[in-house]
Amino acid sequence: MKKKWIIILSLIILLLIIFILFLLFSREKSFTITFNTDGGTVITDIKVLNDEIVKLPESPTKDGYTFIGWTDSNGNIVTPGTKFTKDTILTAKWVSNDV
């Protein structure tokens, strides 16, 4: 009889562990995209889901400069349709109008 209860208790514990793991790993992860406008107009951070295609915000403005795009931490230009898998800071890339 005691062995039967040990087996039942073990199964209940196993089911609880499986349920907790399911809850932990089944949630969609979200990330924050922060926009560093480098002196341009402020752009609000956005939240995106893991692997979600991001719609980039309207271009910021900065007196005396033309906005040419957003760059990632490696200096690569970020294109529309880029997917993100972690919190990211995008920095505005500007060209002076005095060229």
N, CA, C and O atoms as a GROMACS GRO file, in nm:
protein
  396
    1MET      N    1   0.082  -0.120   0.000
    1MET     CA    2   0.000   0.000   0.000
    1MET      C    3   0.087   0.127   0.000
    1MET      O    4   0.058   0.224  -0.070
    2LYS      N    5   0.195   0.123   0.081
    2LYS     CA    6   0.285   0.237   0.089
    2LYS      C    7   0.353   0.262  -0.046
    2LYS      O    8   0.373   0.377  -0.085
    3LYS      N    9   0.389   0.154  -0.115
    3LYS     CA   10   0.454   0.166  -0.246
    3LYS      C   11   0.360   0.232  -0.347
    3LYS      O   12   0.404   0.312  -0.431
    4LYS      N   13   0.231   0.201  -0.340
    4LYS     CA   14   0.132   0.260  -0.430
    4LYS      C   15   0.124   0.411  -0.410
    4LYS      O   16   0.117   0.486  -0.507
    5TRP      N   17   0.126   0.456  -0.284
    5TRP     CA   18   0.120   0.600  -0.255
    5TRP      C   19   0.246   0.672  -0.303
    5TRP      O   20   0.239   0.786  -0.350
    6ILE      N   21   0.359   0.607  -0.291
    6ILE     CA   22   0.485   0.667  -0.339
    6ILE      C   23   0.479   0.685  -0.490
    6ILE      O   24   0.523   0.787  -0.542
    7ILE      N   25   0.426   0.587  -0.559
    7ILE     CA   26   0.414   0.596  -0.705
    7ILE      C   27   0.317   0.708  -0.743
    7ILE      O   28   0.347   0.786  -0.834
    8ILE      N   29   0.204   0.718  -0.677
    8ILE     CA   30   0.104   0.822  -0.706
    8ILE      C   31   0.164   0.960  -0.677
    8ILE      O   32   0.148   1.052  -0.757
    9LEU      N   33   0.230   0.975  -0.563
    9LEU     CA   34   0.293   1.102  -0.528
    9LEU      C   35   0.402   1.140  -0.628
    9LEU      O   36   0.414   1.256  -0.665
   10SER      N   37   0.479   1.044  -0.671
   10SER     CA   38   0.584   1.069  -0.772
   10SER      C   39   0.524   1.115  -0.903
   10SER      O   40   0.576   1.206  -0.968
   11LEU      N   41   0.413   1.053  -0.944
   11LEU     CA   42   0.346   1.095  -1.067
   11LEU      C   43   0.289   1.237  -1.056
   11LEU      O   44   0.297   1.315  -1.151
   12ILE      N   45   0.233   1.270  -0.942
   12ILE     CA   46   0.180   1.405  -0.921
   12ILE      C   47   0.293   1.508  -0.927
   12ILE      O   48   0.278   1.613  -0.990
   13ILE      N   49   0.404   1.478  -0.863
   13ILE     CA   50   0.519   1.570  -0.867
   13ILE      C   51   0.572   1.584  -1.009
   13ILE      O   52   0.605   1.695  -1.052
   14LEU      N   53   0.581   1.475  -1.082
   14LEU     CA   54   0.626   1.479  -1.220
   14LEU      C   55   0.533   1.565  -1.306
   14LEU      O   56   0.579   1.646  -1.386
   15LEU      N   57   0.403   1.548  -1.288
   15LEU     CA   58   0.306   1.628  -1.364
   15LEU      C   59   0.318   1.776  -1.329
   15LEU      O   60   0.308   1.861  -1.418
   16LEU      N   61   0.340   1.809  -1.204
   16LEU     CA   62   0.359   1.948  -1.163
   16LEU      C   63   0.484   2.008  -1.227
   16LEU      O   64   0.483   2.122  -1.273
   17ILE      N   65   0.591   1.932  -1.228
   17ILE     CA   66   0.715   1.979  -1.291
   17ILE      C   67   0.693   2.003  -1.440
   17ILE      O   68   0.738   2.105  -1.493
   18ILE      N   69   0.627   1.914  -1.508
   18ILE     CA   70   0.598   1.930  -1.651
   18ILE      C   71   0.512   2.052  -1.674
   18ILE      O   72   0.536   2.128  -1.768
   19PHE      N   73   0.411   2.073  -1.589
   19PHE     CA   74   0.323   2.189  -1.602
   19PHE      C   75   0.400   2.319  -1.583
   19PHE      O   76   0.380   2.414  -1.658
   20ILE      N   77   0.487   2.325  -1.483
   20ILE     CA   78   0.567   2.445  -1.458
   20ILE      C   79   0.661   2.473  -1.574
   20ILE      O   80   0.674   2.588  -1.617
   21LEU      N   81   0.725   2.371  -1.626
   21LEU     CA   82   0.813   2.389  -1.742
   21LEU      C   83   0.735   2.438  -1.864
   21LEU      O   84   0.784   2.522  -1.939
   22PHE      N   85   0.616   2.386  -1.883
   22PHE     CA   86   0.532   2.431  -1.993
   22PHE      C   87   0.500   2.580  -1.979
   22PHE      O   88   0.508   2.655  -2.076
   23LEU      N   89   0.465   2.622  -1.859
   23LEU     CA   90   0.434   2.764  -1.836
   23LEU      C   91   0.556   2.852  -1.860
   23LEU      O   92   0.543   2.961  -1.915
   24LEU      N   93   0.671   2.807  -1.818
   24LEU     CA   94   0.793   2.887  -1.834
   24LEU      C   95   0.835   2.902  -1.980
   24LEU      O   96   0.879   3.010  -2.021
   25PHE      N   97   0.824   2.796  -2.057
   25PHE     CA   98   0.877   2.798  -2.192
   25PHE      C   99   0.774   2.824  -2.301
   25PHE      O  100   0.811   2.845  -2.417
   26SER      N  101   0.647   2.824  -2.268
   26SER     CA  102   0.546   2.844  -2.371
   26SER      C  103   0.512   2.992  -2.391
   26SER      O  104   0.449   3.028  -2.491
   27ARG      N  105   0.552   3.077  -2.299
   27ARG     CA  106   0.525   3.220  -2.314
   27ARG      C  107   0.611   3.278  -2.425
   27ARG      O  108   0.727   3.240  -2.443
   28GLU      N  109   0.551   3.370  -2.500
   28GLU     CA  110   0.629   3.436  -2.603
   28GLU      C  111   0.717   3.541  -2.537
   28GLU      O  112   0.670   3.619  -2.453
   29LYS      N  113   0.841   3.543  -2.575
   29LYS     CA  114   0.934   3.640  -2.519
   29LYS      C  115   0.918   3.772  -2.593
   29LYS      O  116   0.893   3.775  -2.713
   30SER      N  117   0.932   3.880  -2.519
   30SER     CA  118   0.925   4.012  -2.583
   30SER      C  119   1.053   4.087  -2.553
   30SER      O  120   1.122   4.062  -2.454
   31PHE      N  121   1.084   4.180  -2.641
   31PHE     CA  122   1.206   4.258  -2.631
   31PHE      C  123   1.174   4.405  -2.651
   31PHE      O  124   1.073   4.441  -2.710
   32THR      N  125   1.262   4.490  -2.600
   32THR     CA  126   1.246   4.634  -2.615
   32THR      C  127   1.345   4.684  -2.720
   32THR      O  128   1.464   4.653  -2.716
   33ILE      N  129   1.293   4.763  -2.813
   33ILE     CA  130   1.378   4.831  -2.911
   33ILE      C  131   1.382   4.977  -2.868
   33ILE      O  132   1.279   5.044  -2.863
   34THR      N  133   1.502   5.026  -2.838
   34THR     CA  134   1.523   5.163  -2.794
   34THR      C  135   1.586   5.241  -2.909
   34THR      O  136   1.675   5.191  -2.978
   35PHE      N  137   1.539   5.364  -2.929
   35PHE     CA  138   1.588   5.446  -3.039
   35PHE      C  139   1.671   5.562  -2.984
   35PHE      O  140   1.619   5.650  -2.916
   36ASN      N  141   1.801   5.560  -3.015
   36ASN     CA  142   1.891   5.669  -2.980
   36ASN      C  143   1.897   5.760  -3.102
   36ASN      O  144   1.958   5.725  -3.203
   37THR      N  145   1.832   5.876  -3.094
   37THR     CA  146   1.824   5.964  -3.211
   37THR      C  147   1.945   6.056  -3.226
   37THR      O  148   1.949   6.137  -3.318
   38ASP      N  149   2.042   6.044  -3.138
   38ASP     CA  150   2.167   6.120  -3.148
   38ASP      C  151   2.139   6.269  -3.168
   38ASP      O  152   2.194   6.332  -3.258
   39GLY      N  153   2.053   6.324  -3.082
   39GLY     CA  154   2.023   6.467  -3.089
   39GLY      C  155   1.901   6.502  -3.172
   39GLY      O  156   1.864   6.618  -3.181
   40GLY      N  157   1.839   6.403  -3.232
   40GLY     CA  158   1.718   6.427  -3.312
   40GLY      C  159   1.594   6.421  -3.226
   40GLY      O  160   1.602   6.408  -3.104
   41THR      N  161   1.479   6.432  -3.290
   41THR     CA  162   1.353   6.424  -3.216
   41THR      C  163   1.341   6.289  -3.147
   41THR      O  164   1.392   6.188  -3.195
   42VAL      N  165   1.273   6.289  -3.034
   42VAL     CA  166   1.261   6.169  -2.950
   42VAL      C  167   1.168   6.067  -3.016
   42VAL      O  168   1.061   6.102  -3.066
   43ILE      N  169   1.210   5.942  -3.014
   43ILE     CA  170   1.130   5.830  -3.064
   43ILE      C  171   1.106   5.738  -2.944
   43ILE      O  172   1.200   5.700  -2.875
   44THR      N  173   0.981   5.703  -2.920
   44THR     CA  174   0.945   5.618  -2.807
   44THR      C  175   0.989   5.473  -2.831
   44THR      O  176   0.980   5.421  -2.942
   45ASP      N  177   1.039   5.410  -2.723
   45ASP     CA  178   1.076   5.268  -2.730
   45ASP      C  179   0.954   5.186  -2.771
   45ASP      O  180   0.840   5.224  -2.747
   46ILE      N  181   0.981   5.071  -2.835
   46ILE     CA  182   0.872   4.981  -2.871
   46ILE      C  183   0.902   4.841  -2.817
   46ILE      O  184   1.018   4.804  -2.800
   47LYS      N  185   0.796   4.766  -2.792
   47LYS     CA  186   0.809   4.625  -2.750
   47LYS      C  187   0.776   4.538  -2.869
   47LYS      O  188   0.680   4.564  -2.942
   48VAL      N  189   0.855   4.433  -2.890
   48VAL     CA  190   0.830   4.340  -2.999
   48VAL      C  191   0.838   4.197  -2.945
   48VAL      O  192   0.908   4.170  -2.848
   49LEU      N  193   0.765   4.108  -3.008
   49LEU     CA  194   0.773   3.967  -2.972
   49LEU      C  195   0.891   3.903  -3.042
   49LEU      O  196   0.939   3.953  -3.144
   50ASN      N  197   0.939   3.794  -2.987
   50ASN     CA  198   1.052   3.722  -3.044
   50ASN      C  199   1.026   3.690  -3.191
   50ASN      O  200   0.921   3.635  -3.226
   51ASP      N  201   1.119   3.725  -3.276
   51ASP     CA  202   1.113   3.702  -3.421
   51ASP      C  203   1.003   3.780  -3.492
   51ASP      O  204   0.972   3.751  -3.608
   52GLU      N  205   0.942   3.878  -3.425
   52GLU     CA  206   0.840   3.961  -3.490
   52GLU      C  207   0.909   4.058  -3.587
   52GLU      O  208   1.015   4.112  -3.557
   53ILE      N  209   0.849   4.078  -3.702
   53ILE     CA  210   0.902   4.175  -3.797
   53ILE      C  211   0.864   4.314  -3.746
   53ILE      O  212   0.747   4.343  -3.723
   54VAL      N  213   0.964   4.398  -3.729
   54VAL     CA  214   0.944   4.529  -3.669
   54VAL      C  215   0.911   4.634  -3.774
   54VAL      O  216   0.976   4.643  -3.878
   55LYS      N  217   0.808   4.712  -3.744
   55LYS     CA  218   0.777   4.828  -3.827
   55LYS      C  219   0.852   4.945  -3.766
   55LYS      O  220   0.820   4.990  -3.655
   56LEU      N  221   0.953   4.995  -3.838
   56LEU     CA  222   1.034   5.104  -3.786
   56LEU      C  223   0.950   5.232  -3.779
   56LEU      O  224   0.863   5.254  -3.862
   57PRO      N  225   0.977   5.317  -3.679
   57PRO     CA  226   0.900   5.440  -3.664
   57PRO      C  227   0.932   5.540  -3.775
   57PRO      O  228   1.026   5.522  -3.853
   58GLU      N  229   0.852   5.646  -3.780
   58GLU     CA  230   0.882   5.752  -3.876
   58GLU      C  231   1.019   5.809  -3.845
   58GLU      O  232   1.066   5.804  -3.731
   59SER      N  233   1.082   5.863  -3.946
   59SER     CA  234   1.217   5.915  -3.930
   59SER      C  235   1.221   6.035  -3.836
   59SER      O  236   1.133   6.121  -3.842
   60PRO      N  237   1.322   6.039  -3.749
   60PRO     CA  238   1.338   6.157  -3.664
   60PRO      C  239   1.391   6.273  -3.747
   60PRO      O  240   1.434   6.255  -3.861
   61THR      N  241   1.389   6.391  -3.691
   61THR     CA  242   1.446   6.508  -3.759
   61THR      C  243   1.551   6.570  -3.669
   61THR      O  244   1.547   6.558  -3.546
   62LYS      N  245   1.645   6.638  -3.733
   62LYS     CA  246   1.753   6.705  -3.661
   62LYS      C  247   1.797   6.824  -3.746
   62LYS      O  248   1.833   6.806  -3.862
   63ASP      N  249   1.794   6.942  -3.690
   63ASP     CA  250   1.831   7.063  -3.765
   63ASP      C  251   1.970   7.050  -3.826
   63ASP      O  252   2.066   7.016  -3.757
   64GLY      N  253   1.979   7.077  -3.957
   64GLY     CA  254   2.106   7.075  -4.028
   64GLY      C  255   2.151   6.938  -4.074
   64GLY      O  256   2.261   6.923  -4.128
   65TYR      N  257   2.067   6.836  -4.054
   65TYR     CA  258   2.105   6.700  -4.090
   65TYR      C  259   1.991   6.628  -4.163
   65TYR      O  260   1.874   6.662  -4.148
   66THR      N  261   2.030   6.528  -4.242
   66THR     CA  262   1.934   6.441  -4.308
   66THR      C  263   1.949   6.301  -4.248
   66THR      O  264   2.059   6.247  -4.241
   67PHE      N  265   1.837   6.245  -4.207
   67PHE     CA  266   1.836   6.111  -4.150
   67PHE      C  267   1.852   6.010  -4.263
   67PHE      O  268   1.782   6.018  -4.364
   68ILE      N  269   1.947   5.914  -4.245
   68ILE     CA  270   1.966   5.814  -4.351
   68ILE      C  271   1.930   5.672  -4.306
   68ILE      O  272   1.926   5.580  -4.388
   69GLY      N  273   1.903   5.654  -4.177
   69GLY     CA  274   1.861   5.522  -4.131
   69GLY      C  275   1.903   5.494  -3.989
   69GLY      O  276   1.967   5.576  -3.922
   70TRP      N  277   1.864   5.375  -3.944
   70TRP     CA  278   1.897   5.328  -3.810
   70TRP      C  279   2.011   5.228  -3.820
   70TRP      O  280   2.017   5.149  -3.913
   71THR      N  281   2.103   5.232  -3.722
   71THR     CA  282   2.212   5.135  -3.718
   71THR      C  283   2.205   5.054  -3.590
   71THR      O  284   2.160   5.102  -3.486
   72ASP      N  285   2.251   4.929  -3.599
   72ASP     CA  286   2.256   4.844  -3.480
   72ASP      C  287   2.388   4.866  -3.406
   72ASP      O  288   2.465   4.954  -3.444
   73SER      N  289   2.414   4.788  -3.303
   73SER     CA  290   2.535   4.807  -3.222
   73SER      C  291   2.663   4.780  -3.300
   73SER      O  292   2.772   4.821  -3.258
   74ASN      N  293   2.652   4.711  -3.413
   74ASN     CA  294   2.769   4.685  -3.498
   74ASN      C  295   2.786   4.788  -3.609
   74ASN      O  296   2.878   4.777  -3.690
   75GLY      N  297   2.696   4.888  -3.612
   75GLY     CA  298   2.704   4.991  -3.716
   75GLY      C  299   2.636   4.952  -3.846
   75GLY      O  300   2.645   5.026  -3.944
   76ASN      N  301   2.567   4.838  -3.849
   76ASN     CA  302   2.496   4.795  -3.970
   76ASN      C  303   2.363   4.867  -3.981
   76ASN      O  304   2.293   4.884  -3.882
   77ILE      N  305   2.328   4.908  -4.103
   77ILE     CA  306   2.198   4.972  -4.125
   77ILE      C  307   2.088   4.867  -4.107
   77ILE      O  308   2.096   4.757  -4.162
   78VAL      N  309   1.986   4.903  -4.030
   78VAL     CA  310   1.872   4.814  -4.006
   78VAL      C  311   1.766   4.845  -4.110
   78VAL      O  312   1.725   4.960  -4.127
   79THR      N  313   1.722   4.743  -4.179
   79THR     CA  314   1.622   4.760  -4.285
   79THR      C  315   1.484   4.722  -4.236
   79THR      O  316   1.471   4.646  -4.140
   80PRO      N  317   1.380   4.775  -4.300
   80PRO     CA  318   1.244   4.732  -4.263
   80PRO      C  319   1.233   4.580  -4.278
   80PRO      O  320   1.287   4.522  -4.373
   81GLY      N  321   1.164   4.518  -4.186
   81GLY     CA  322   1.149   4.373  -4.190
   81GLY      C  323   1.251   4.298  -4.108
   81GLY      O  324   1.248   4.175  -4.102
   82THR      N  325   1.342   4.372  -4.042
   82THR     CA  326   1.441   4.308  -3.956
   82THR      C  327   1.371   4.243  -3.837
   82THR      O  328   1.278   4.301  -3.781
   83LYS      N  329   1.416   4.124  -3.798
   83LYS     CA  330   1.363   4.056  -3.681
   83LYS      C  331   1.464   4.068  -3.567
   83LYS      O  332   1.585   4.061  -3.589
   84PHE      N  333   1.414   4.087  -3.447
   84PHE     CA  334   1.500   4.101  -3.330
   84PHE      C  335   1.476   3.987  -3.233
   84PHE      O  336   1.363   3.941  -3.217
   85THR      N  337   1.583   3.942  -3.168
   85THR     CA  338   1.572   3.832  -3.072
   85THR      C  339   1.627   3.871  -2.935
   85THR      O  340   1.648   3.784  -2.850
   86LYS      N  341   1.652   4.001  -2.914
   86LYS     CA  342   1.700   4.049  -2.785
   86LYS      C  343   1.673   4.199  -2.776
   86LYS      O  344   1.641   4.263  -2.876
   87ASP      N  345   1.685   4.254  -2.654
   87ASP     CA  346   1.674   4.398  -2.638
   87ASP      C  347   1.780   4.464  -2.724
   87ASP      O  348   1.895   4.418  -2.728
   88THR      N  349   1.742   4.571  -2.794
   88THR     CA  350   1.833   4.632  -2.890
   88THR      C  351   1.822   4.783  -2.884
   88THR      O  352   1.714   4.839  -2.864
   89ILE      N  353   1.936   4.850  -2.901
   89ILE     CA  354   1.938   4.996  -2.915
   89ILE      C  355   1.975   5.025  -3.060
   89ILE      O  356   2.080   4.983  -3.109
   90LEU      N  357   1.886   5.099  -3.128
   90LEU     CA  358   1.914   5.144  -3.264
   90LEU      C  359   1.952   5.291  -3.258
   90LEU      O  360   1.888   5.371  -3.189
   91THR      N  361   2.057   5.325  -3.331
   91THR     CA  362   2.107   5.463  -3.330
   91THR      C  363   2.084   5.527  -3.466
   91THR      O  364   2.107   5.466  -3.571
   92ALA      N  365   2.037   5.651  -3.462
   92ALA     CA  366   2.010   5.725  -3.586
   92ALA      C  367   2.142   5.758  -3.656
   92ALA      O  368   2.241   5.794  -3.592
   93LYS      N  369   2.141   5.744  -3.787
   93LYS     CA  370   2.258   5.778  -3.870
   93LYS      C  371   2.222   5.905  -3.946
   93LYS      O  372   2.119   5.911  -4.013
   94TRP      N  373   2.305   6.006  -3.936
   94TRP     CA  374   2.278   6.138  -3.995
   94TRP      C  375   2.389   6.179  -4.092
   94TRP      O  376   2.504   6.139  -4.077
   95VAL      N  377   2.352   6.259  -4.192
   95VAL     CA  378   2.448   6.320  -4.282
   95VAL      C  379   2.423   6.470  -4.276
   95VAL      O  380   2.310   6.517  -4.284
   96SER      N  381   2.531   6.544  -4.261
   96SER     CA  382   2.519   6.689  -4.252
   96SER      C  383   2.468   6.747  -4.383
   96SER      O  384   2.507   6.702  -4.491
   97ASN      N  385   2.381   6.848  -4.375
   97ASN     CA  386   2.332   6.915  -4.494
   97ASN      C  387   2.433   7.013  -4.552
   97ASN      O  388   2.409   7.069  -4.659
   98ASP      N  389   2.545   7.035  -4.485
   98ASP     CA  390   2.648   7.130  -4.529
   98ASP      C  391   2.748   7.068  -4.623
   98ASP      O  392   2.852   7.129  -4.651
   99VAL      N  393   2.721   6.950  -4.674
   99VAL     CA  394   2.817   6.881  -4.762
   99VAL      C  395   2.821   6.946  -4.896
   99VAL      O  396   2.895   6.903  -4.984
   0.00000   0.00000   0.00000
